[in-house]
């Protein structure tokens, strides 16, 4: 028995047969006939010219017997594996009839002549669309695509027709055929690296390794990487945090993942449960993406460093350095983030909800285009004026020595003392004028108004009715009390109402001068910041609670004293009682002074004293209430009022704000590069969610997206791909240069 096992195996295939796989081969006859041999037996055969039997043999070999794969059988026949897949589908649908080949090619002479092909190419060079060329030349869109070489099967024939083929018959510039890629292949196993990471032996993170494959879900997210590099998030995070603890997922991997989640409209850590980890892992060059627990742990590790504010400032400095033209006007506004949990958090007014509630206060800074560049946590219940004043040192650090930066905010920041601080810090000022309590702003004479037309950077012409004057504002409180500010006032008349804008920017014709219409337009641009808040709430979970952690509030922080409110109410009540007593006394005096006809009345000092007793008593109560109210401090330490007050965690929120700001700025940068008008953001959102192929090559990483829902959208993304390719961006953590393309829509 042992001797028989040592014998050489019998030959499985006849002489001349092409091996498909071990034990399976195809013997092709010179006349076009063929045989399929499997393990020493002729299993299928076909005669010369019997294409249906040949196709049936391949279907039975690969689908029914499963003796070989479609790729192996296709390689043996010199065809594509997708061809055998189509044969199998036709056989399953229509039986043997579905395998009978149909007559191919045009049913009549081609309309494409050398002259027509030349004309089509000329029209395309002029920038005309395929549909327009089709109408001008009287041929179908498919024929236009053939003439332009967009149909692979017709390229060589069209090239010969147009004279682009040398004498040997090879196309002079034939485009590379798309290689067939496996659909959703298995990633490279990373078990060894995970084992090393478990013992801290891998280093900070596993390097990305990509597998060539087709139909990767969410491959369009890779479009955002060049724009993400421009935001500075990855470089600034590396500068501030250094690196994460040794593990499988490094700092750059985690940040790219969180940006991808935000662009996929799942910005919270919990959003990772709604996207398959394997799908995100393919985009990261890993076997799978981290899940919720890991994401939270990594964010907690970053938060433990306590450098989120440094990260925000570093990103803001990068923003200012890479986009200096957009630093001329900085819009500042407070944003109240409502809290609906069970913790005892200080209440404040929530403008969009129109009532007070538990919340936290943030101060946002956006550039001249409304793109966010900095956010800081503000003191609870602080005014916008106080927030801006606290922010001045940070803004000076961001802007450096530039003196042409103008700070713009709304009436919430009205404070002459703040205006003096802004000018002393070397910034320009742009804000609305606010009337003092109980007073009105003096109206401007109608003869001083002039209609002015102005076009902003969006190209839209606007007409304003403006008056340009000068005013003086006196600082009545604060450290600059008594100082007189000379400001320029631009007044806009709209529907009979005058809106006054104050600025320190000089008039046109002077250094850093600004026309009155430009002042009005720039002030109106403040709404771009509000638009960001609205868009970020809807798409990037701006107000999401990213951490349930809380910290005790500062017990020494001064808060309004509730007893002061009670004492003030008592003063008000005493004042009301005094007014009532005086009115009652007056009524009685009037009655004594106006007796009935035919009668007389004598008013004695005793009568007057008796009438005055209630008034004197009410006056004494008022004086007592005033003295008591004066003795009550307006503010007290928080510990004396509510020692259990909590603050929501700020570190993780600032980190996630930085990530979502980068995601928003990446998306809006792509939309502006697209140049497709108001629908650009919608096209970018569709492109980011598109599937596609990922093809690593020699120093490159090709991303080939599937076509979008409409040809015009696909063409727009194709033009965007050309711009992104010119940037030469590398995939984070690698030296692979990203190359983008998109398949055209089917004709």
C-alpha positions as CSV (number, residue, x, y, z in Angstrom):
1,X,0.0,0.0,0.0
2,X,2.8,2.3,0.9
3,X,4.5,1.5,-2.5
4,X,1.3,2.3,-4.4
5,X,1.1,5.8,-2.7
6,X,4.6,6.6,-4.0
7,X,3.7,6.0,-7.6
8,X,3.7,9.1,-9.9
9,X,0.2,10.3,-10.6
10,X,-1.4,9.6,-13.9
11,X,-1.5,12.5,-16.4
12,X,-4.7,14.3,-15.9
13,X,-4.8,16.3,-19.2
14,X,-4.3,15.2,-22.8
15,X,-1.3,16.5,-24.8
16,X,-1.8,20.1,-26.0
17,X,-4.5,21.0,-23.4
18,X,-4.2,24.4,-21.7
19,X,-4.4,24.0,-17.9
20,X,-7.2,26.0,-16.3
21,X,-6.5,24.8,-12.8
22,X,-5.1,21.7,-11.2
23,X,-6.7,18.7,-13.0
24,X,-8.8,20.8,-15.3
25,X,-7.9,21.9,-18.9
26,X,-9.2,23.0,-22.2
27,X,-8.1,21.3,-25.5
28,X,-8.8,23.6,-28.4
29,X,-9.0,22.3,-32.0
30,X,-7.6,24.1,-35.0
31,X,-11.1,24.3,-36.5
32,X,-12.6,26.1,-33.5
33,X,-13.9,23.1,-31.7
34,X,-13.0,22.3,-28.1
35,X,-13.1,19.9,-25.2
36,X,-13.1,20.4,-21.4
37,X,-11.2,17.8,-19.5
38,X,-11.6,17.4,-15.7
39,X,-9.5,14.9,-13.8
40,X,-8.8,12.6,-16.7
41,X,-12.3,12.7,-18.2
42,X,-13.6,14.7,-21.2
43,X,-16.5,16.5,-19.5
44,X,-17.8,19.0,-22.1
45,X,-17.2,19.6,-25.8
46,X,-18.4,21.7,-28.7
47,X,-18.1,21.7,-32.5
48,X,-16.6,24.4,-34.6
49,X,-18.9,27.4,-34.9
50,X,-21.2,26.2,-32.0
51,X,-20.8,29.3,-29.8
52,X,-23.8,28.4,-27.7
53,X,-22.3,25.0,-26.6
54,X,-18.9,26.7,-25.9
55,X,-20.6,29.2,-23.6
56,X,-22.7,26.4,-22.0
57,X,-19.5,24.5,-21.3
58,X,-17.9,27.4,-19.5
59,X,-21.1,28.0,-17.4
60,X,-21.3,24.4,-16.4
61,X,-17.6,24.2,-15.6
62,X,-17.6,27.3,-13.4
63,X,-21.1,27.6,-11.9
64,X,-22.4,24.0,-11.8
65,X,-19.3,21.9,-11.3
66,X,-17.3,24.7,-9.7
67,X,-14.2,22.9,-10.9
68,X,-12.6,26.3,-11.8
69,X,-13.3,30.0,-11.1
70,X,-14.6,32.4,-13.7
71,X,-11.3,34.2,-13.7
72,X,-9.3,31.0,-14.4
73,X,-11.7,29.9,-17.2
74,X,-11.6,33.4,-18.7
75,X,-7.8,33.5,-18.7
76,X,-7.7,30.2,-20.5
77,X,-10.1,31.5,-23.2
78,X,-8.5,34.9,-23.4
79,X,-11.7,36.8,-22.4
80,X,-12.9,38.8,-19.4
81,X,-14.4,37.0,-16.4
82,X,-17.4,39.4,-16.5
83,X,-18.2,37.8,-19.9
84,X,-18.7,34.4,-18.3
85,X,-20.7,36.0,-15.5
86,X,-23.0,37.5,-18.2
87,X,-23.4,34.1,-19.9
88,X,-24.3,32.5,-16.5
89,X,-27.0,35.2,-15.9
90,X,-28.4,34.7,-19.4
91,X,-28.5,30.9,-19.0
92,X,-30.3,31.3,-15.6
93,X,-32.8,33.7,-17.2
94,X,-33.5,32.1,-20.6
95,X,-31.8,28.7,-20.7
96,X,-29.8,27.6,-23.7
97,X,-31.6,30.2,-25.8
98,X,-29.9,33.0,-23.8
99,X,-26.5,31.7,-24.8
100,X,-27.2,32.0,-28.6
101,X,-25.1,35.0,-29.7
102,X,-26.9,37.9,-31.4
103,X,-25.8,39.7,-34.4
104,X,-23.4,42.5,-33.3
105,X,-22.4,45.8,-34.7
106,X,-24.4,48.5,-36.6
107,X,-27.2,47.4,-38.9
108,X,-26.2,49.9,-41.6
109,X,-23.3,52.0,-42.7
110,X,-21.7,54.2,-40.0
111,X,-22.4,57.9,-40.2
112,X,-19.0,58.8,-38.7
113,X,-16.7,59.9,-41.5
114,X,-13.3,61.4,-41.1
115,X,-14.7,64.8,-41.7
116,X,-17.5,64.4,-39.2
117,X,-15.1,63.1,-36.6
118,X,-12.9,66.1,-37.1
119,X,-15.9,68.4,-36.7
120,X,-17.0,66.7,-33.5
121,X,-13.6,67.0,-32.0
122,X,-13.4,70.7,-32.9
123,X,-16.8,71.4,-31.3
124,X,-15.7,69.5,-28.1
125,X,-12.5,71.6,-28.0
126,X,-14.7,74.7,-28.0
127,X,-16.3,73.4,-24.8
128,X,-19.7,72.3,-26.2
129,X,-21.5,69.5,-24.4
130,X,-22.1,66.1,-25.9
131,X,-25.8,66.8,-26.3
132,X,-25.1,70.1,-28.1
133,X,-22.6,68.4,-30.4
134,X,-25.2,65.6,-31.1
135,X,-27.8,68.2,-32.2
136,X,-25.3,70.2,-34.4
137,X,-23.9,67.1,-36.2
138,X,-27.2,65.1,-36.5
139,X,-25.8,62.0,-34.8
140,X,-26.6,60.3,-31.5
141,X,-24.8,61.0,-28.3
142,X,-23.3,57.5,-28.4
143,X,-21.8,58.3,-31.8
144,X,-20.3,61.5,-30.4
145,X,-18.8,59.5,-27.5
146,X,-17.3,57.1,-30.1
147,X,-15.8,60.0,-32.1
148,X,-14.2,61.4,-29.0
149,X,-12.7,58.0,-28.1
150,X,-14.8,57.6,-25.0
151,X,-16.1,54.1,-26.0
152,X,-13.2,51.6,-25.5
153,X,-14.6,49.1,-28.1
154,X,-14.6,51.7,-30.9
155,X,-11.3,53.6,-30.1
156,X,-9.1,51.8,-32.6
157,X,-11.7,52.0,-35.4
158,X,-12.2,55.7,-34.9
159,X,-8.4,56.3,-34.6
160,X,-8.0,54.6,-38.0
161,X,-10.8,56.6,-39.5
162,X,-9.3,59.9,-38.2
163,X,-5.8,59.0,-39.3
164,X,-4.4,58.6,-35.8
165,X,-3.0,55.0,-36.4
166,X,0.5,54.3,-37.8
167,X,1.1,51.8,-40.5
168,X,1.4,48.9,-38.1
169,X,-2.2,49.4,-37.1
170,X,-1.5,50.2,-33.4
171,X,-3.2,53.3,-32.0
172,X,-0.8,56.2,-31.6
173,X,-2.1,57.1,-28.1
174,X,-4.4,54.3,-27.2
175,X,-5.8,54.7,-23.6
176,X,-5.0,52.1,-21.1
177,X,-7.7,49.5,-20.8
178,X,-9.3,49.4,-17.4
179,X,-8.0,46.4,-15.5
180,X,-10.5,44.1,-14.0
181,X,-10.6,44.4,-10.3
182,X,-12.1,42.1,-7.7
183,X,-15.2,43.5,-6.0
184,X,-14.7,44.2,-2.3
185,X,-11.6,42.0,-1.9
186,X,-10.5,40.9,1.5
187,X,-8.1,43.3,3.2
188,X,-4.5,42.4,4.0
189,X,-4.5,40.4,7.2
190,X,-3.2,42.5,10.1
191,X,-3.4,39.9,12.9
192,X,0.3,40.0,13.5
193,X,0.3,43.8,13.9
194,X,-2.7,43.7,16.2
195,X,-0.9,41.2,18.4
196,X,2.2,43.4,18.5
197,X,0.0,46.5,19.3
198,X,-1.6,44.5,22.2
199,X,1.8,44.3,23.9
200,X,2.9,47.8,22.9
201,X,5.4,46.6,20.4
202,X,4.0,48.1,17.2
203,X,4.6,51.8,17.7
204,X,2.0,54.5,17.4
205,X,-0.1,52.9,14.7
206,X,-0.3,50.5,11.8
207,X,0.7,51.8,8.4
208,X,-2.0,52.0,5.7
209,X,-1.9,49.1,3.2
210,X,-4.5,49.2,0.3
211,X,-5.8,46.3,-1.7
212,X,-6.8,46.9,-5.3
213,X,-10.6,46.5,-5.5
214,X,-13.8,47.7,-7.1
215,X,-17.0,49.1,-5.8
216,X,-15.7,50.2,-2.4
217,X,-18.5,51.9,-0.5
218,X,-17.9,55.6,0.4
219,X,-14.7,55.7,-1.7
220,X,-15.8,59.3,-2.6
221,X,-14.7,60.3,0.9
222,X,-11.2,60.2,-0.3
223,X,-11.9,63.3,-2.4
224,X,-11.8,65.3,0.8
225,X,-8.1,64.5,1.6
226,X,-6.5,67.3,-0.5
227,X,-8.9,69.8,1.1
228,X,-8.3,68.3,4.5
229,X,-4.6,68.7,4.1
230,X,-5.3,72.4,3.5
231,X,-7.1,72.8,6.8
232,X,-4.0,71.9,8.8
233,X,-5.9,69.6,11.2
234,X,-3.4,66.7,10.9
235,X,-0.3,68.8,11.1
236,X,-1.5,71.0,14.0
237,X,-2.7,67.9,16.0
238,X,0.8,66.3,15.5
239,X,2.4,69.6,16.6
240,X,0.2,69.9,19.7
241,X,-0.2,66.3,20.9
242,X,2.9,64.6,19.4
243,X,1.4,61.1,19.2
244,X,-1.0,58.8,20.9
245,X,0.1,55.9,23.0
246,X,1.4,52.9,21.1
247,X,-1.4,51.0,19.6
248,X,-2.9,49.8,16.3
249,X,-4.7,53.1,15.5
250,X,-2.5,56.2,15.3
251,X,-3.3,59.9,15.6
252,X,-3.6,60.5,11.9
253,X,-5.8,57.4,11.4
254,X,-8.2,58.5,14.2
255,X,-8.5,62.1,12.9
256,X,-9.0,61.0,9.3
257,X,-11.6,58.5,10.5
258,X,-13.5,61.1,12.5
259,X,-13.4,63.5,9.5
260,X,-14.8,60.8,7.2
261,X,-17.6,60.1,9.7
262,X,-18.5,63.8,9.8
263,X,-18.5,64.0,6.0
264,X,-20.7,60.8,5.9
265,X,-23.1,62.7,8.2
266,X,-22.3,60.5,11.2
267,X,-20.2,63.0,13.1
268,X,-20.6,61.5,16.6
269,X,-18.7,58.4,17.8
270,X,-21.9,56.5,17.9
271,X,-22.2,57.0,14.2
272,X,-19.5,54.3,13.7
273,X,-22.2,51.8,14.5
274,X,-24.2,52.7,11.4
275,X,-21.3,52.3,8.9
276,X,-19.7,48.8,8.6
277,X,-16.2,48.9,10.1
278,X,-14.8,47.0,7.1
279,X,-16.1,49.6,4.7
280,X,-14.3,52.4,6.6
281,X,-11.3,50.2,7.1
282,X,-10.8,49.9,3.4
283,X,-10.6,53.7,3.1
284,X,-8.1,53.8,6.0
285,X,-5.9,51.1,4.5
286,X,-6.7,48.8,7.4
287,X,-8.6,45.5,7.9
288,X,-11.3,47.4,9.8
289,X,-12.0,50.8,11.3
290,X,-12.1,51.4,15.1
291,X,-15.5,51.1,16.7
292,X,-17.3,53.3,19.3
293,X,-15.4,52.1,22.4
294,X,-12.0,52.7,20.7
295,X,-13.0,56.1,19.4
296,X,-14.1,57.2,22.8
297,X,-11.0,55.9,24.4
298,X,-8.8,57.7,21.9
299,X,-10.7,61.0,22.3
300,X,-10.4,60.6,26.0
301,X,-6.6,60.2,25.7
302,X,-6.4,63.4,23.7
303,X,-8.6,65.2,26.2
304,X,-6.5,64.1,29.1
305,X,-3.6,66.1,27.7
306,X,-5.6,69.3,28.2
307,X,-4.4,71.0,25.0
308,X,-7.6,71.4,23.1
309,X,-7.4,75.2,23.3
310,X,-3.9,75.0,21.9
311,X,-5.1,72.9,19.1
312,X,-7.8,75.5,18.2
313,X,-5.2,78.3,18.2
314,X,-2.8,76.3,16.1
315,X,-5.5,75.6,13.5
316,X,-6.5,79.3,13.6
317,X,-2.9,80.3,13.0
318,X,-2.6,77.9,10.1
319,X,-5.9,79.2,8.7
320,X,-4.6,82.7,8.9
321,X,-1.3,81.8,7.3
322,X,-2.7,79.8,4.3
323,X,-5.7,82.1,3.7
324,X,-4.4,85.7,4.4
325,X,-6.8,87.3,1.9
326,X,-9.7,86.2,4.0
327,X,-8.4,87.6,7.3
328,X,-9.3,91.2,6.6
329,X,-12.7,90.8,8.4
330,X,-13.2,88.4,11.3
331,X,-16.8,87.8,12.4
332,X,-17.4,87.1,16.1
333,X,-20.5,85.8,17.7
334,X,-21.6,83.8,20.7
335,X,-23.3,80.4,20.3
336,X,-25.4,79.0,23.1
337,X,-25.4,75.1,23.1
338,X,-28.5,73.9,24.9
339,X,-28.2,71.0,27.3
340,X,-31.1,68.5,27.9
341,X,-29.4,66.1,30.4
342,X,-30.0,65.7,34.1
343,X,-26.9,67.4,35.4
344,X,-27.2,70.7,37.3
345,X,-25.8,73.2,34.6
346,X,-26.2,76.9,34.8
347,X,-29.2,78.3,32.9
348,X,-28.8,81.0,30.3
349,X,-30.9,82.6,27.5
350,X,-31.2,80.4,24.4
351,X,-32.1,82.8,21.6
352,X,-33.4,80.3,19.1
353,X,-35.6,78.6,21.7
354,X,-36.7,82.0,23.1
355,X,-36.5,81.0,26.7
356,X,-33.7,80.3,29.3
357,X,-32.5,76.8,29.9
358,X,-29.3,74.8,30.9
359,X,-26.7,75.5,28.3
360,X,-23.0,76.3,27.7
361,X,-21.7,79.4,25.9
362,X,-19.2,79.3,23.1
363,X,-17.5,82.2,21.2
364,X,-16.9,81.5,17.5
365,X,-14.7,83.4,15.0
366,X,-15.1,83.0,11.3
367,X,-13.2,84.6,8.4
368,X,-14.5,87.0,5.8
369,X,-16.2,84.1,3.8
370,X,-17.9,82.7,6.9
371,X,-15.6,79.7,7.3
372,X,-15.0,78.8,11.0
373,X,-11.4,79.2,12.2
374,X,-11.6,79.4,16.0
375,X,-13.9,78.6,18.9
376,X,-13.4,79.0,22.6
377,X,-15.5,78.2,25.6
378,X,-17.0,81.4,27.2
379,X,-17.9,82.0,30.8
380,X,-21.5,81.1,31.6
381,X,-23.9,83.9,31.0
382,X,-21.2,86.3,29.9
383,X,-22.1,89.0,27.4
384,X,-20.8,89.1,23.9
385,X,-18.8,92.2,24.8
386,X,-17.1,90.4,27.6
387,X,-16.4,87.4,25.3
388,X,-14.8,89.6,22.6
389,X,-12.7,91.4,25.1
390,X,-11.4,88.2,26.5
391,X,-10.7,86.9,23.0
392,X,-8.5,89.9,21.9
393,X,-5.1,88.4,23.1
394,X,-5.8,85.2,21.2
395,X,-6.8,87.0,18.1
396,X,-3.7,89.1,18.2
397,X,-1.6,85.9,18.5
398,X,-3.4,84.5,15.5
399,X,-3.1,87.6,13.3
400,X,0.4,88.4,14.2
401,X,1.5,92.0,13.4
402,X,-1.3,92.6,10.9
403,X,-3.1,95.9,11.4
404,X,-5.6,95.6,8.6
405,X,-7.9,93.1,10.5
406,X,-11.4,94.3,11.3
407,X,-13.5,92.7,14.0
408,X,-17.2,92.5,13.2
409,X,-20.0,91.7,15.7
410,X,-23.6,92.6,16.3
411,X,-25.4,94.7,18.9
412,X,-24.8,92.1,21.5
413,X,-21.2,93.3,21.7
414,X,-22.2,97.0,22.1
415,X,-19.8,98.5,24.7
416,X,-17.8,101.7,24.2
417,X,-15.3,100.4,26.6
418,X,-14.9,97.3,24.3
419,X,-14.5,99.6,21.3
420,X,-11.6,101.4,23.0
421,X,-10.0,98.0,23.9
422,X,-10.4,96.8,20.2
423,X,-8.7,99.9,18.8
424,X,-5.9,99.7,21.4
425,X,-5.3,96.1,20.4
426,X,-4.7,97.3,16.8
427,X,-7.9,96.0,15.3
428,X,-10.5,97.7,13.2
429,X,-14.1,97.9,14.4
430,X,-17.4,97.2,12.6
431,X,-20.7,96.9,14.5
432,X,-24.2,98.2,14.7
433,X,-25.0,101.3,16.8
434,X,-27.2,100.6,19.7
435,X,-29.4,103.3,21.5
436,X,-28.8,104.0,25.1
437,X,-31.5,103.0,27.5
438,X,-34.4,105.4,27.4
439,X,-32.9,107.4,24.5
440,X,-33.1,107.3,20.7
441,X,-30.3,107.6,18.1
442,X,-30.6,110.9,16.4
443,X,-31.9,110.5,12.9
444,X,-29.9,111.5,9.8
445,X,-31.4,114.2,7.6
446,X,-32.9,112.8,4.4
447,X,-30.9,115.0,2.1
448,X,-27.7,113.3,3.2
449,X,-28.7,109.9,1.7
450,X,-27.5,108.8,-1.7
451,X,-28.3,105.7,-3.6
452,X,-25.2,103.5,-4.1
453,X,-24.7,100.3,-6.1
454,X,-22.1,97.8,-4.9
455,X,-21.1,94.3,-6.0
456,X,-19.6,92.0,-3.4
457,X,-17.3,89.0,-4.1
458,X,-20.3,87.0,-5.2
459,X,-20.7,89.3,-8.2
460,X,-24.3,90.3,-7.3
461,X,-25.1,94.0,-7.6
462,X,-26.9,95.6,-4.6
463,X,-28.3,99.1,-4.2
464,X,-28.2,100.9,-0.9
465,X,-29.6,104.2,0.2
466,X,-26.7,105.5,2.4
467,X,-25.5,108.4,4.4
468,X,-21.8,108.6,5.6
469,X,-21.2,110.8,8.7
470,X,-19.0,111.0,11.8
471,X,-20.0,110.6,15.4
472,X,-18.4,110.8,18.9
473,X,-19.1,108.1,21.5
474,X,-18.1,108.7,25.2
475,X,-17.1,105.7,27.3
476,X,-19.1,105.9,30.5
477,X,-18.0,102.7,32.3
478,X,-15.0,100.4,32.4
479,X,-11.3,100.9,32.4
480,X,-11.5,103.4,29.6
481,X,-14.2,105.6,31.3
482,X,-14.2,109.2,30.2
483,X,-12.5,108.5,26.8
484,X,-14.1,110.0,23.7
485,X,-14.1,107.8,20.6
486,X,-14.4,109.4,17.1
487,X,-16.1,106.8,14.8
488,X,-17.4,106.8,11.3
489,X,-21.1,106.1,11.0
490,X,-22.7,104.7,7.9
491,X,-26.5,104.9,8.0
492,X,-28.7,102.8,5.7
493,X,-32.3,103.9,5.0
494,X,-34.5,100.9,4.3
495,X,-38.3,101.1,4.2
496,X,-38.4,104.3,6.2
497,X,-36.1,102.9,9.0
498,X,-32.5,104.0,9.6
499,X,-29.9,101.4,10.5
500,X,-26.6,102.8,11.9
501,X,-23.3,101.1,11.4
502,X,-20.1,102.2,13.3
503,X,-16.6,101.5,12.0
504,X,-13.1,102.7,12.5
505,X,-12.2,102.1,8.8
506,X,-11.5,105.3,6.9
507,X,-13.3,106.3,3.8
508,X,-12.4,105.3,0.3
509,X,-9.3,107.0,-1.1
510,X,-7.4,106.7,2.2
511,X,-5.1,103.9,3.3
512,X,-7.2,100.8,4.1
513,X,-10.2,102.9,3.1
514,X,-13.6,101.3,2.7
515,X,-16.6,102.7,0.7
516,X,-19.8,103.2,2.5
517,X,-21.5,100.5,0.4
518,X,-18.7,98.1,1.3
519,X,-19.2,98.8,5.0
520,X,-22.9,97.9,4.7
521,X,-22.2,94.8,2.7
522,X,-19.5,93.6,5.1
523,X,-21.8,94.1,8.0
524,X,-24.5,92.1,6.3
525,X,-22.0,89.3,5.7
526,X,-22.2,88.6,9.5
527,X,-25.1,86.3,8.6
528,X,-22.7,84.0,7.0
529,X,-21.6,83.0,10.5
530,X,-25.3,82.3,11.4
531,X,-25.6,80.3,8.2
532,X,-22.7,78.2,9.4
533,X,-24.4,77.5,12.7
534,X,-27.5,76.4,10.9
535,X,-25.7,74.2,8.4
536,X,-23.4,72.7,11.1
537,X,-26.4,71.9,13.4
538,X,-28.1,70.1,10.5
539,X,-25.1,68.2,9.0
540,X,-22.3,68.1,11.6
541,X,-24.1,67.8,14.9
542,X,-22.8,71.2,16.1
543,X,-24.7,71.0,19.4
544,X,-24.2,67.3,20.1
545,X,-23.2,66.1,23.5
546,X,-19.9,64.4,22.6
547,X,-19.0,63.5,26.2
548,X,-21.0,62.8,29.3
549,X,-18.2,63.9,31.6
550,X,-18.7,66.9,33.9
551,X,-16.5,68.8,36.2
552,X,-17.4,70.9,39.2
553,X,-18.0,74.5,38.4
554,X,-15.7,77.2,39.8
555,X,-17.0,77.8,43.2
556,X,-15.3,81.3,43.3
557,X,-17.0,82.4,40.1
558,X,-19.3,85.4,40.8
559,X,-22.9,84.8,39.8
560,X,-26.0,87.0,40.2
561,X,-27.2,87.0,43.8
562,X,-30.8,85.7,44.0
563,X,-31.3,87.7,47.2
564,X,-30.6,90.8,45.2
565,X,-33.5,90.1,43.0
566,X,-35.7,89.5,46.0
567,X,-34.6,92.8,47.6
568,X,-35.1,94.7,44.4
569,X,-38.6,93.2,44.2
570,X,-39.3,94.5,47.7
571,X,-38.1,98.0,46.8
572,X,-40.4,97.9,43.8
573,X,-43.3,96.8,46.0
574,X,-42.6,99.5,48.5
575,X,-42.3,102.1,45.7
576,X,-45.7,101.0,44.4
577,X,-47.2,101.1,47.9
578,X,-45.9,104.7,48.4
579,X,-47.4,105.8,45.1
580,X,-50.7,104.2,46.1
581,X,-50.7,106.0,49.5
582,X,-49.9,109.3,47.9
583,X,-52.7,108.9,45.4
584,X,-55.2,108.0,48.2
585,X,-54.1,111.0,50.2
586,X,-54.7,113.2,47.2
587,X,-58.2,111.8,46.6
588,X,-59.2,112.5,50.2
589,X,-57.8,116.1,50.0
590,X,-59.7,116.7,46.8
591,X,-62.9,115.6,48.6
592,X,-62.3,117.9,51.5
593,X,-61.5,120.8,49.2
594,X,-64.7,120.3,47.2
595,X,-67.6,120.0,49.7
596,X,-71.1,119.5,48.6
597,X,-73.0,122.7,47.5
598,X,-74.4,124.6,50.4
599,X,-71.8,123.2,52.9
600,X,-68.5,124.3,54.2
601,X,-65.4,122.3,55.2
602,X,-62.6,123.3,57.5
603,X,-59.2,121.5,57.0
604,X,-57.1,121.6,60.1
605,X,-53.4,120.6,60.6
606,X,-54.6,117.6,62.5
607,X,-56.6,116.5,59.4
608,X,-53.6,116.9,57.2
609,X,-51.4,115.0,59.6
610,X,-53.9,112.2,59.7
611,X,-54.0,112.0,55.9
612,X,-50.2,112.0,55.8
613,X,-49.7,109.1,58.2
614,X,-50.1,106.3,55.5
615,X,-47.8,108.1,53.2
616,X,-45.1,108.5,55.8
617,X,-45.3,104.9,56.8
618,X,-45.0,103.8,53.1
619,X,-42.0,106.2,52.7
620,X,-40.3,104.7,55.7
621,X,-40.8,101.2,54.3
622,X,-39.4,102.2,51.0
623,X,-36.3,103.7,52.7
624,X,-35.9,100.5,54.7
625,X,-36.2,98.3,51.6
626,X,-33.7,100.5,49.7
627,X,-31.2,100.2,52.5
628,X,-31.7,96.5,52.7
629,X,-31.3,96.1,48.9
630,X,-28.1,98.2,49.0
631,X,-26.6,96.0,51.6
632,X,-27.2,92.9,49.5
633,X,-24.3,92.2,47.1
634,X,-25.2,92.0,43.4
635,X,-23.0,89.0,42.9
636,X,-21.8,86.2,45.2
637,X,-19.5,83.3,44.8
638,X,-21.1,80.3,43.1
639,X,-20.3,78.1,46.1
640,X,-22.5,80.2,48.3
641,X,-25.4,79.9,45.9
642,X,-25.2,76.4,44.4
643,X,-22.1,74.4,45.3
644,X,-23.3,71.4,43.3
645,X,-23.3,73.3,40.0
646,X,-21.5,71.4,37.2
647,X,-19.8,72.3,33.9
648,X,-19.9,70.1,30.8
649,X,-16.6,68.7,29.6
650,X,-14.9,71.2,27.3
651,X,-11.8,69.4,26.1
652,X,-13.5,66.7,24.0
653,X,-16.0,69.3,22.7
654,X,-13.2,71.5,21.5
655,X,-11.5,68.6,19.9
656,X,-14.6,67.5,18.1
657,X,-15.3,71.1,17.1
658,X,-11.8,71.2,15.5
659,X,-12.6,67.9,13.6
660,X,-16.0,69.1,12.3
661,X,-14.6,72.5,11.4
662,X,-12.0,70.7,9.3
663,X,-14.8,68.5,7.7
664,X,-16.9,71.6,6.9
665,X,-14.0,73.6,5.5
666,X,-13.0,70.6,3.4
667,X,-16.4,70.2,2.0
668,X,-16.9,73.9,1.3
669,X,-13.4,74.1,-0.3
670,X,-14.4,71.4,-2.7
671,X,-17.7,73.1,-3.5
672,X,-16.0,76.4,-4.3
673,X,-13.4,74.6,-6.5
674,X,-16.4,72.9,-8.3
675,X,-17.8,76.3,-9.3
676,X,-21.3,74.8,-9.9
677,X,-23.3,77.7,-8.3
678,X,-25.8,77.1,-5.5
679,X,-26.0,73.4,-6.2
680,X,-22.2,72.8,-5.6
681,X,-22.6,71.5,-2.0
682,X,-25.3,69.0,-3.1
683,X,-23.0,67.7,-5.8
684,X,-20.1,67.4,-3.4
685,X,-22.3,65.6,-0.8
686,X,-23.3,63.0,-3.5
687,X,-19.7,62.6,-4.7
688,X,-18.5,62.0,-1.1
689,X,-21.0,59.2,-0.7
690,X,-20.2,57.6,-4.1
691,X,-18.7,54.2,-4.4
692,X,-15.6,53.5,-6.5
693,X,-12.4,51.6,-7.1
694,X,-9.2,52.0,-5.2
695,X,-6.0,51.0,-7.1
696,X,-2.6,51.3,-5.4
697,X,0.3,51.6,-7.8
698,X,3.9,52.6,-8.0
699,X,3.9,55.6,-5.7
700,X,0.3,56.4,-6.4
701,X,-3.2,55.6,-5.1
702,X,-5.8,55.8,-7.8
703,X,-9.4,56.5,-6.8
704,X,-11.8,55.9,-9.6
705,X,-15.4,56.9,-8.6
706,X,-18.5,55.5,-10.1
707,X,-20.7,57.9,-12.1
708,X,-23.1,60.2,-10.2
709,X,-26.8,60.5,-10.7
710,X,-26.6,62.9,-13.7
711,X,-24.1,63.3,-16.5
712,X,-23.6,67.0,-15.7
713,X,-22.7,66.1,-12.1
714,X,-20.3,63.5,-13.3
715,X,-18.6,66.0,-15.6
716,X,-18.4,68.5,-12.8
717,X,-16.6,66.0,-10.6
718,X,-14.3,65.0,-13.5
719,X,-13.2,68.6,-13.7
720,X,-12.7,68.7,-10.0
721,X,-10.6,65.6,-10.2
722,X,-8.2,67.3,-12.6
723,X,-7.8,70.2,-10.0
724,X,-7.2,67.7,-7.2
725,X,-4.6,65.8,-9.2
726,X,-2.7,69.0,-9.8
727,X,-2.3,69.4,-6.0
728,X,-0.2,66.2,-5.7
729,X,-1.5,65.4,-2.2
730,X,-0.2,62.2,-0.5
731,X,-2.5,59.9,1.5
732,X,-1.9,60.7,5.2
733,X,0.9,58.6,6.7
734,X,2.2,57.4,3.3
735,X,4.1,58.6,0.3
736,X,1.3,57.5,-2.1
737,X,0.2,60.4,-4.3
738,X,-3.6,60.5,-4.7
739,X,-4.9,60.4,-8.3
740,X,-8.6,60.9,-8.9
741,X,-10.9,60.0,-11.8
742,X,-14.5,59.2,-12.4
743,X,-16.3,56.8,-14.8
744,X,-18.6,58.5,-17.3
745,X,-22.3,57.8,-17.2
746,X,-23.6,55.1,-19.5
747,X,-24.8,56.5,-22.9
